[in-house]
Amino acid sequence: MERLSRPSYLDLDAAAWKRKREFFAGRFSPCRLCPRQCGAERDAGRPGVCHAMREAKVAAHNLHFGEEPPISGVRGSGTIFFSGCTLKCIFCQNYPISQLAHGEITRSEQLAGMFLSLQKRGAHNINLVSPTPYLHPIVSALEIASHRGLHIPFVYNTSGYERVEAIAGLEGIIDIYLPDLKYGPSDAARRLGLTLSGISDYYEHAVPAIAEMFRQAGPLQVDGEGIAVRGTVIRHLIIPGHAENSVEVLRAIAASPFRSAWLSLMSQYFPAHRAPGRPPFDRRLRPEEWRRVRDEALALGLEDGWFQEM
């Protein structure tokens, strides 16, 4: 357990940090960080599909107590909400941040200061929410902060719509991966992904990306106080009217190399953003839908994690 108390990034030397910076700088402009590979010339001031520009844009940073218990713990997760997103989910509860891109431009020095401030306030970890478009400045900020005394784990909190190449570049930086797995592999699930998130290739990218996350971090590991220090937790939000999509997702997890990742099965959907007026996305989950998905998870033996009751 001694090794688990030390975040991976503390083992990087100057040469390793340089390689990390160069890796993400080479995919930053033209941008090739997410599966869209939109080629945005961010150095020239042209944003990508995600709205990201050259510098990181932060909407909020604070202690967050609403994550899974080993992430929030008793002192909170030091959560940083980045502006913009690689998806366009019509039900997004954080759409002013994710799609309207509200937030403040934050240079790497400032971002490093946020990391250190959250640690000083007692955060168990630094929780990066939707960080992919900003990996270049994030890595620079982490290097600065690590030299100034940062010593708590880094959490990568993502929609799951990632490129394996970018995730592989994070090895040695991220200790805890917290990806969504939103949609299954069937044609119906692809159509659902297109309708709800604006993409039809979600599954093809998310599954290998999560497999790479799991290769790096493995199943969830906690310290003597039950606080996460390393590992992978997969989130899945059940969508009203689409319990069978959730069953597909669970079966995919059970058949995958990451089946021993912990599962966070969520029932908290509510019709936000553009979902109202679009049945069945304009209502909350029904008890029978929840039971259908929960029972499938139990039948598949996916018992490590949390089932959010309605």
Steps between C-alpha positions, in 0.01 A plus 500: 500500500793739539536542122130575465530809721728667248344645180662385177596849382745538791721239332548707181841658452579806287548295183167321550316829555654637182379196303148542640490870409626433149255213450194713573641813334528296180128415509373836621505716186379378255296315759495120495428439867148355478339260251355787299854601395355828375844648430421832666793743473483601862838679490345730239196574716259265322306285750406140448158335508538498879548883508848461650762762415872515578477551877294291740158638586370422849137541603538408867739345749396391846468212743233263369315255723267341243735251337523129585589450870871408451545804273328764716592338829444716807697809391380525143642455152695798367292539187584722204228542238648582161291689245390332180452134414567259216134387513174691449263316733146640485439404866822643648445635849811718469423640154591863586852367560518217246321657203477872565862492619455732797823544690822696538823469304757348736871481430707204611649690796148585621382144448794370705397742773147354496640149547707612797216704653262203487763277659551756777124499564517126564394349166561127470585540131497733202197413287523620138153519341495494117874567476583352158512821291741654751750221553791714380457777763389249765824304472699822524302604808547164667874513447512843664281390790692176559818702549316719753375221722194348334474140617138380467362271224368628169152392383413501128123558488387450139205425273695200371514640147878487478784403268709210623812689392423793729415276795823306449687832521358549851672193641704601801284809560151377585435270796120473490289480186130586523353449149139472386391215278183648356391291202518138387612346169169432324356707216228622736765615748690679222184685402444589863852640523443707187168630632618579851869587464550585133728204420446150361848360572499530879532130582782438252715759674386470861560127547866491388566826687360354823701183440814715490395682817453168674834371373668794668303522824325165552200455733432749775738495796441690822710588801433408862233770525315386189626785280584420138870510419503323163272319259207519261132573562258481206186711518181424313191721503174318420300690238116501524341277239832332421565239768611260229786733410611474863477121483723509190753712685506268799545194281784674317673573832452141617662368180786752501855498638386766748212305656663528844487879487253632755158598368302810590145445372311827509125565506523881536392595146274801476392694189743790482616726214318399176341177630165651612232449236685206342341174621618276661792724595266752663433287807683333783580131523221258592546242779453207264777635272733530797422149618558355152850645484591431862391137471711456186807642675454255787442208263826585322690510827578873476470555873806713582395862516177694560140470382340840543149444631214702359 
